[in-house]
């Protein structure tokens, strides 16, 4: 059993590393890598979960940078594979290291105005407000505040 847990952590870490390179994003989506990451949360192993959460944060950060540079438009590939709904439902359920990565991933997703409608429909405004006030990571709090204060759709929702 120990070998299986170690192998799962190593696989999760490898996928997390791939998520930090935009060149791999379409392959990860096309070949089911994003859905596989979500499935790996079911292991219940804190080390595996932390690695997958890191992967989501890497993916969202990289995608956010590409979108802000104008190289990509529209909703996140993560949203298309159900990650947003999963984040909103589960963001506070895991260990502090995993939670911090999940909050960071969500805050990066919120930077892309192409994700606004999906975030609002999923009930993500409450989660963004919680992150902006309660996250233990200053960078996640700052990104959540930035998204809430700069996105007209979010501003309308919180008024």
Secondary structure in CASP SS format (residue, H / E / C, confidence):
PFRMAT SS
TARGET T0000
AUTHOR 0000-0000-0000
METHOD secondary structure of the structure
MODEL  1
X C 1.00
X H 1.00
X H 1.00
X H 1.00
X H 1.00
X H 1.00
X H 1.00
X H 1.00
X H 1.00
X H 1.00
X H 1.00
X H 1.00
X H 1.00
X H 1.00
X H 1.00
X H 1.00
X H 1.00
X H 1.00
X H 1.00
X C 1.00
X C 1.00
X H 1.00
X H 1.00
X H 1.00
X H 1.00
X H 1.00
X H 1.00
X H 1.00
X H 1.00
X H 1.00
X C 1.00
X C 1.00
X H 1.00
X H 1.00
X H 1.00
X H 1.00
X H 1.00
X H 1.00
X H 1.00
X H 1.00
X H 1.00
X H 1.00
X H 1.00
X C 1.00
X C 1.00
X H 1.00
X H 1.00
X H 1.00
X H 1.00
X H 1.00
X H 1.00
X H 1.00
X H 1.00
X H 1.00
X H 1.00
X H 1.00
X H 1.00
X H 1.00
X H 1.00
X H 1.00
X H 1.00
X H 1.00
X H 1.00
X H 1.00
X H 1.00
X H 1.00
X H 1.00
X H 1.00
X C 1.00
X C 1.00
X C 1.00
X C 1.00
X C 1.00
X C 1.00
X C 1.00
X C 1.00
X H 1.00
X H 1.00
X H 1.00
X H 1.00
X C 1.00
X C 1.00
X H 1.00
X H 1.00
X H 1.00
X H 1.00
X H 1.00
X H 1.00
X H 1.00
X H 1.00
X C 1.00
X C 1.00
X C 1.00
X C 1.00
X C 1.00
X H 1.00
X H 1.00
X H 1.00
X H 1.00
X H 1.00
X H 1.00
X H 1.00
X H 1.00
X H 1.00
X H 1.00
X H 1.00
X H 1.00
X H 1.00
X H 1.00
X C 1.00
X C 1.00
X C 1.00
X H 1.00
X H 1.00
X H 1.00
X H 1.00
X H 1.00
X H 1.00
X H 1.00
X H 1.00
X H 1.00
X C 1.00
X C 1.00
X H 1.00
X H 1.00
X H 1.00
X H 1.00
X H 1.00
X H 1.00
X H 1.00
X H 1.00
X H 1.00
X H 1.00
X H 1.00
X C 1.00
X C 1.00
X C 1.00
X H 1.00
X H 1.00
X H 1.00
X H 1.00
X H 1.00
X H 1.00
X H 1.00
X H 1.00
X H 1.00
X H 1.00
X H 1.00
X H 1.00
X H 1.00
X C 1.00
X H 1.00
X H 1.00
X H 1.00
X H 1.00
X H 1.00
X H 1.00
X H 1.00
X C 1.00
END
